[in-house]
Structures are given as structure tokens and as C-alpha cells.
């Protein structure tokens, strides 16, 4: 729904007595923003144009989109820009989901901007690439074979995107950081605050290096450092030890899962000896035969350990397979992890990850650890495997040097985060001298809504008051394969 006049929009904004009327910029249109739960709120939809690659004078222009939720205070602070994770997540899409209430609550401190980064959401005109390289789903592939297939697909897709007029060098974290400064200028703001999660923190840290004087405050949740695009497999192993300790707090769960590492290793060995052949119905309603191998299960695990509730489902799946069952596989495989078929790649996340890259020293460490780690290199796949095929995108070790900044920053860390691990997060923020830290016990990667105390801590940070050192969130019932709610 589009309002027919600015006056109508202003009148709607003025309904709550405490709300300040915000006049839209020239390029903004009043809308009613509708969340997925049926909630709605007046907002402003805007856009700005930037060069796809600033270093190329002949670069095409691309359009970036955002939704602005005006502040509910008469004296708003700097606009708060939400940076989605991924890379590839949509800020506007996130605002429609379960974090909608957070977007609304933070209007107490300033305009809140749901921003679609370049190549994402409404800001994307990038076609996905379905390569001619087929990953067989009916036989076991060696790691070398699978890597070779993805490298060939990366070469083919790079040529496909170039043929469609896409400059992959334009899709890097440095270009996105420059977009944030252009957005700040577009909004007419002297400074902006950044509120990011996962890859969004990676982007925020880059912005702290490139535009520190134009940042007011920064919130980093589940932080990913500039050198941490590829995670260390040994830290994934350490995560399973923390998860076991959480399980051991529940006597019934401890009896069910006395040693999750041994359980997972047992299943991997079973699959090495005899892969499971499944007949499943895919998303298009077609029956397909797929082969579940060690690599398949490692990939499934890598996709399900971000949060303890999904990790609980994963462990029940392993337990069922160990006992000879496949019911949960039949449900999960066609929805999320359908093996086989043509290799598909998306331009923005592929280019972003390769551009942020990995140093030779870290690559050596990752490769060594991956040989014995429970999930091998599955957490990062297909990085760093395809990096050499797109090496011209790499931003270099200078980009990966830690951010050093005195901008007030809040770090939110979940102890059961299965993607960005607590010790790695501390490394990511080691160069930040004005840092407040909140550890959220039992929380995973997606931690904003695990407890109302998280929002309270964010509010305290924006007010400049003391934030708590620790918040304790509830654990899921690890005996149940179905998460509560």
C-alpha cells in the first residue's frame, strides 16, 4: 500500500503522541510495511544508486534499496543500519521476520534502516548460475573429485556472470562498506550506527576501518572477523565439546546422548562402509534416488549446528541412522540438502567470500585440521576449495588485518554458537578499544530473540549505561527432536 501524499503519511506517523514526524527524502516513498506475523507500521521505502565497481570509471550503476522506520523520539540519534548475515541475507526480508519487534524497539534511539546490501534482496539483479557440471548423487565422490567439480563450476559461472554484464569484482566487502558511507550521505546524516549479525559484523568491521569517524555506535552479534571467512575445523570440534556439556545438564538427554562425538563418528564410519540409498520426493514433486555418504552427513551437520535447537534435531537424526532408521533423513534431505544434480552458485555470496578470502598461513592450518576434524571442511565448503579459480577477486592480506577502532561497540556472543565461535569472536574484536561484551549462555548463532534481556542490553548500550556481562538463555529439550514452539 502506497500513501497518496506525504501529508497522509505524516498524519499516520503522528498518531502516537511520542512519535516524531519524519519528512521523506526526495527519493523515498511512504508505505505501510507489513511483517510476516501480520503486524504493520508506516515506513519509508528508499533507494540510491552506486557504481558496481568504484575503481572502474566505465562501471554500470546498481540500485540499492532500503526501508526506513522513523524514530519514535523527538530527538533521534544517528540512524541505525541493520546489516544482514550470509553473505546474501536481506535486511528488508529480516525486518519482516521474527526480528521485526527489534527493529520497532530500536526506533527509540533513531531511525532504523533495513538495508539490502548490494546483490541481495531488492538490491539484486544478479542471476543465479546453474552450471553444466553435475555432482553425481548416486555414487561416492572423493574429496578431490568433488573439489574438482566445484572448481569447474566456479569457472563456468564466472564466465556466465561476465557474459551477463556482471563485474564480480564489484561484490566485495570493501565495496559494501563504501555503500554504507554513500547511504549515510544519502540519508543526510553526519554519522550512522551499525547493527549487524554474522557476515553483517564482517561488513561492520570493514566499515570501522574505512569510515570510523562517520560511525556513532556499532553492535556486533555473532562476530566474524575480517580474516575469519573460513572457520577453523578444530574450533568446530571444540563446539561439540561445549554442546556435550550443555546436554549433560539434562539427565535424560545425557542418557540419550552420552558421547555425541562418538555417535557422529560412528555414523560417518557406517556411511563409509555402506552409504544409504534413499528414494525421496524432491521440491518439484519428483521421485529421486539419492546416496547419503559421509560427506552428505557432514554437510547436513554443518548446516544445522548454528543453534542448539537445530543441533538437537541433528543429533536425533544421527541417533536414528546409527540404529538403522532413515525417517528424519527422508524429511530433511529433500527440503534442505538434496545431493546430486547440476552445481548452482549465487554471485554475491560466492564473490564476497572469495574476495574476503584466506591467507596462505590460515589455509595451511585449515587444511591440516580438516584432515582429522569431525566435519572435515564441510562448514566452509566450497571455500576455500574454489578460491584459486577466482583468485583475481581476493582483496589481499591487508584487508584481513584486524580492525582497530575506538568507536563504542557492543559484542553479543552465544556460548553455543556453532558457526562463529566464542574464542574466534574475541580475536575478531581484539583491536577495538571501546568494547562492551555480553556473553549469552546457551545461545547459538541467532541470538537476538533468545531472551528479552538481549534487547535490554542493546537498549542500555544505546543509552550509554552499563550492560550486563552475562545473560542466561534457556536450553532446548535435547531429548525431543522437535524444538519447542
N, C-alpha and C positions, 0 to 999 in steps of 0.2 A: 504493500500500500504506500503510495507516494502522496505527501501532503500537497495541496494545490497552492499553498502560499507559505511564505516564511512566517507570516503573522499567525496562521493556524498552528504552525509548529511551536512558535513561541508561547502561544496560549496553552498548549498542551503541556509544555515544559513547566509553565508557571503554576500548574495545579497544586503540587506540594509546596507549601509556603517556604520551605527551606531551599528550594531548588533555584539556582541562578540561571537566568535565560542566556543561552549562548547563541549568537547570531552565526549562521553558517557562512563559511568562506565561499568565494565565488564558485569554486568547483564542487561544492558539497550540496547534496540534496537531502531534505528531510525525509525520513522513512519511519515506519514502525518496525522495529526489529523484533522478530519472533524467535524465541528459543524452542528447542525440541520438546520441552515439557509443557508448552502452551503459553508460557509467560511472554509478555510483550512489553516494549518500552520505546518511547520516542528516541531517535538517534539520528545521526548524520552519516550519510554514505559519501565518501570522497575518493579521489584518485589523484595521482600525479604521474608525470612521465619522466623517465630517466633513460640514459643510454644503456644499451645492453652491455657494452664494454666501454668504460670510460677512456681507456687507453687507445681506442680506435676512433679517429675522427669521422670515419665513414660508418660507424656502428648504427644499427637501427635503434629506434626508440621502443621501449616497452612501457606498459602502463601498470602501475602498482595500485592496488585497491585497499581501502580500509573502512572500518566503521568506527565512528567516534561517539562515545557515550558521554554527554556533557556532565561536568562536575555538579554535585549537589550541595556545593558550598558557595557562599558569596565571595570568598577569597581563595580560589583554587590555586594549587601549586603547579608544578611542571606537569605537562601531560605524561601519562603513564602508558608506555607502549608495550603491549604483550608480544612476546617472541615465542612462537610455537616450536616444538621439537621436531625430530625427524632425523636429518633434514627432509622437508617435504610437507610438514604439517601446516594446516591453515589456521591463522589466527581468528579469522571470521568464523570458520567452522567450529573452532574450540569454544568461542563465545556462545554458540548455540547449544552446547552440551552441558555436562554436569558442572562445569566451572562458571556457568552464567552468573550464579549468585556472587561469585568472587569479583567478576567484572563490575557488577552493580555496587558491591560494598566499597570498592576502592574509589568510586566516584566521590567519596567523602574528601579525598585528598587532591583531586584534579580530574581533568578529562581522561577517560580511559580509552585507549585506541586498540581495537582488534585489527591487527595489521597482517595482511597476506604478503609474506616475503616474495621476492622475485621467483617466478617459476612455481608458485604454489597457489592453490585455491583459485580465486577470481583473478589473480595476477598471472595465471599460467596460460600461455598459448603454445606450450611445448607438447608435441605429440609423443606418446609413448612409443617405444620401439619393440616390435615383435620380430625377433631375428629369424633367420632361416636355420639357425643352429638348434638342433633338437637334443634335449637331455633325455636319454632313454629312461623310461620308467619301469622297464621290465628286466633289467639286469643290474648287477652290482658294478659301479664305477669306482676305479681307484681315485685317490685324491688328485693324482697327476692328470688323469683323464678329465675329471670334472673341471679342474682349473683350466685346462686347455680349451674346453668348450666355452667357458665363460670369457676367456680372453678373446676367442674368435668372435663371440657375440659382441663384446665391447668394441672391437674394431669395426664390425659391421654396423653397429648402432651409431658410432661416431660419424661414420660416413653418411648414414641415413639422416642424422640431425643436421650435418653440414649441408646436405642436399636440400633440406627444408629451410635453409637460411638461418639456422640457429648457430650462434657463436658460443660454444661450450665454455670458453674462457670467461664469458660474462657471468657464469654461475659459480661464483666463489664467495667465501665468507667475507673477503675484503670488499667485494662489490656490494654485498648486502649491508655491510657496515656503512659504506658510503650512502646507501639508500636511506639509512636511518638519519643521517645528517640532512639529507635532502627533505625527508619527511618533517624533521624539526623545523627547517626553514619554511616549508610549505604551510605548516601549522601556525607560523608566526611566533614561535616560542624561542626564548633565549636558551632554554635547556629542556631536556626531556628526561624522564626516568624510564628505566628498562625493567621489565618483569618477564623473566624467561625461565624455561624448563628444558633440561636435556640439551639437545642441539641449540635451542634458543639461548642457553648460557654460553655456549661456544661462540655464538654470534655476539652476545653481550660482552664477553671478554675481549673480543677483537675490537669492538667499539670503544672499550675502555683504553685501548692502546692508541686508537686513531682519532678519537674526539673526546678526550677526558674532560676538557674544560666546558663541554656542552652537555654534560651529564649531571643530573641532580642527585639521583639515588639509583641503586641497582639491586634487584632481587634475583638471586641465583638459586634455583631449585634443582637438585639432582645434577650437579655441575659436571660439565665435560670440558676439560682443559683444551687449550689450543694444540697440544701435542698428543691428545688422547682419543682421536677419532678411532683408532684401532686399539681395542682394550687388551689388557694383558691376560692371557688364559689362566695364569696362576692365581690371579685375583678372582676369577670366576670359581676356581676350586675353593678358595677361601670363603667365598659367598656360601657355598654349600655347607661349610662347617658352621657358619652363623645360622643358616636355616635349620640345621640339625639341632642346635642349641635352643632355637625357638620351639621346635617340635617337642623337644624333651620337657618343656614346661607343661605340656598336656599329657598326663599319664596314659590315656587311651591312645593318643597319637604316637607316643613313644613306643608303645607296644606294637602298633601297626607299622611304624617306620623306625626300627631301631638303628638302622645304618643306611641312610639314603644313598650315600656314595657307592656302597657295595651293591645296593639294589640296582642302581643305574648301570654300574659296570657289568653286573650280571646280565642285564638285558642287552647291553651292547655286544657282549660276547655271544649271547644266544643268536643275535641277528647276524653276527659274523659267521656263525656256524650254519645258520639256516634263516635267511631272510623270510619275511612274512609276505605272502602274496594275498592281496585283498581285491575284491571286486566292489567298487564303490560307485555311487551316483554323484557325478560332478555338478557344478553350479548350473550347468545348462540342461540338467536332467538326463544326461547320457551315462550309461554304464561303462566304467573303465576299470581295467586291471592295473594295479599299481604294486610295486615292490617296496616293502618297508625294510630299509637297511640301517646299519649303524649310523651312517651319515644322515639319513632321513630323521632318525630319532634325535640325533644331536642338533639338527636344525630346528626340530619341533621344540626341544628343550630351550634352545637359545631364544626362541620367540615367546616363551611362556614364563620365564623366571623373573621378569621385571618386577612383579609384585607378589607378595606372599599368597594371595588368594588364587592367582593363576598358577603359581608354583604348586599349590596343594592339588589342583586338578591334574597337573603334570605328574605328580608323584603317584596318584591313584592310577593313572594310565600305565606308568611303569610297573606298578604292582600287579595290575591286571595282565599285562603282557608276560610278566615273569611266571604267572600262573597259567598261561596258555590262552588267555582271552584277548579279544580284539574289538569288543563293543565300543569302547571310547575312541579307538582309532577310526572306526567307521564314522563316528560323528565329527571328529576333529579334522581328519585328513581332507575331505572334500571342501570344507569351509575355509581352511587356512593354509594348508601345507600340501597341496596337490602336487606330487612329484611327477616328473616327466613333461613332455611337450616342448614347444619352442621356448627358448630363453627370452624373457621380456625384461627390459630395462627402462627406467624412467630417467629423463635427462637431468632434472635438477638434483635429486639426491645422489645420483651417480657422479656427476661433475663436482658437486660440493665436497663429497667425501674424498675423491681423488685429489682435489685441489688442496684440501687441508692436509691430506697425506700422512706420511710417516717417515721418520728419519731412518737412515740405514742402521744406526745403533739399535733403535727400538725394534726395527724389523727383524734383526738378528735375534733379539730377545723373545719376541712374539713367536717366531718360527721354532725356536728351541723349546719354549714352554708348550707350544701346541702339540708337540710330539707325544707328550705324556698326559696332557690335561684331559679331564673327563669329557669336555665338549670339543676338544681339539681347537680348530679355528672357526667353529661354526658361528660364534657370537658376532663376528665381523664380516662374514662372507657376503659379497665377493671382494671385499677389501681385506688385506692388501693384494689379493691374487691378481686383480686386473690393473693395478697401478702402472705397470710398465707399458701397457697398451695405450695409456692416455697420459704419459709422463709429462707432456707439454703443459698440462693443467696445473701441476704441482706448484704451490706458492713458495716452497722452499723452507729451509730450517729457520730463517729469520721470522717468518710468520708464526712458527710454532714456539718461539720463545715466550716465556710466561708474561702475562700482563702485569705491569706494575702501576698501581694507582692508589690515590688517597680518596677517591670518590666513596661516600658512605655506601656500604654493601652489606646485604643480608644473605647468608648462606643457609639453606634448608637442606638437611641431609637425612635420608631414611636409612636405618641400620640394616634393613633387609632389601635394599635396592640391588636388584640383580642385573643392572646394566651399567650404572655409574657408581662405582664402589666407594665407600666412605674414605678409605685412605687415599684413593686417587683424587677424590674431590678436594681433600686438604692440599694435595700437591697442586691442583689447578688454581687455587686461590692463594698460594704461598706469597705472591708478590703484592697482595692487597693489604695496605697498612691501616685501613679504616673499616675493619671487618667485624660484623656480629655473626655469631654462629648459633644455630639451633639444631640440635640432634633430635630426631623424631624416632624414638624407639619403636620397633616393629613395623615401621612404614617402609614401603617399597619405593619404586621409581616415581609413581604417580601419587604424590603425597599431599596435594593441596587440600583434598577433601576428607582425609582420614580422621581428622579431629577438628572441632571448631576452634581449638586452641591455635591451630596453624594460622587461621585468618587473624586471630587476636594478636599473634606475634608479628604478622605483617603490618597490622594497624599500629602497633607500638613502634615499629621501625619507622613508619612514615611520620609518626608524631614526634619522633626523636626521644622516646622514652625507652627504658630498659626492656630488652627482650629476654625470654626465658632461655636457659641453657639447654633444657631438655623438655620434650613433650612425649608422653606415653600414649601410643595409639593401641587399639585392641588388635589382637591377633585373630586371624580366621580360625575356624574349627578345622584343624588339619585331618580330622577323621572323616570329614564329609567331602566328597568330590564336587559338590555343588556349593559355590560361595553363597553366603547369606545375602539376602536382598536381591 
